[in-house]
């Protein structure tokens, strides 16, 4: 479970990095768009900036998908471990109940035998 959780952490770090890069590309694109609207000469090609932004957005979506898949694996593993734990708890309680029943039965048998011996000693034989 720890290895899978580490994969999720790495994937989430990648998502954050991709999101940051995508945000920077978006801000650059918006700045260029504003310059074009104000009829100023942009410092770089609007088309290249838009291509960069789209590439960053695709990378972000891919990273998010990978993080979701890694998280799904961890959730499934946790569910499997929870099912196993429930089975083990049921097994332990069942075995404990069986042992407790065996002890109670044996104790009742001892008590019955003791009462029989006590009755024999109390009542003299008439031969």
C-alpha positions, -999 to 999 in steps of 0.1 A, spaced: 0 0 0 29 24 7 44 19 -27 10 27 -43 5 57 -21 40 70 -31 30 66 -67 -1 87 -60 20 114 -44 44 115 -73 14 116 -97 -1 145 -78 32 164 -78 33 159 -116 -3 172 -118 6 203 -98 37 209 -119 17 205 -152 -10 228 -138 15 255 -130 31 252 -165 -4 253 -181 -13 284 -160 19 302 -171 12 294 -207 -24 306 -203 -13 339 -188 12 344 -216 -15 337 -242 -38 361 -225 -11 388 -223 -5 384 -261 -42 385 -268 -45 418 -249 -16 433 -268 -32 422 -301 -65 438 -291 -47 470 -282 -29 469 -316 5 465 -299 32 444 -314 34 412 -294 68 400 -282 62 364 -295 39 347 -320 3 343 -308 0 311 -327 31 296 -310 19 307 -276 -15 291 -282 2 259 -294 23 259 -262 -8 264 -241 -27 236 -258 3 212 -254 6 222 -217 -32 216 -213 -30 182 -229 -1 173 -206 -21 185 -176 -51 163 -186 -28 133 -191 -11 138 -157 -45 142 -141 -57 110 -157 -26 91 -144 -31 105 -109 -68 94 -110 -57 59 -121 -31 57 -94 -56 68 -67 -81 43 -80 -55 15 -75 -49 27 -39 -86 28 -32 -91 -7 -46 -62 -20 -25 -76 -4 6 -110 -20 -1 -93 -54 -6 -74 -50 27 -107 -40 45 -124 -71 31 -95 -93 43 -96 -77 77 -134 -83 80 -129 -120 70 -101 -124 96 -122 -107 124 -151 -130 115 -128 -161 116 -112 -151 149 -146 -145 165 -160 -177 151 -130 -197 165 -133 -179 198 -170 -187 200 -162 -224 193 -136 -225 220 -158 -207 245 -186 -232 237 -162 -261 242 -151 -247 276 -187 -241 287 -197 -276 277 -167 -291 295 -174 -270 326 -210 -282 326 -199 -318 322 -175 -314 352 -203 -298 373 -226 -326 364 -200 -352 373 -192 -334 406 -229 -334 415 -232 -371 407 -202 -379 430 -216 -357 457 -250 -375 455 -232 -409 457 -213 -398 488 -243 -383 505 -265 -413 500 -253 -445 516 -256 -476 496 -282 -501 509 -268 -535 501 
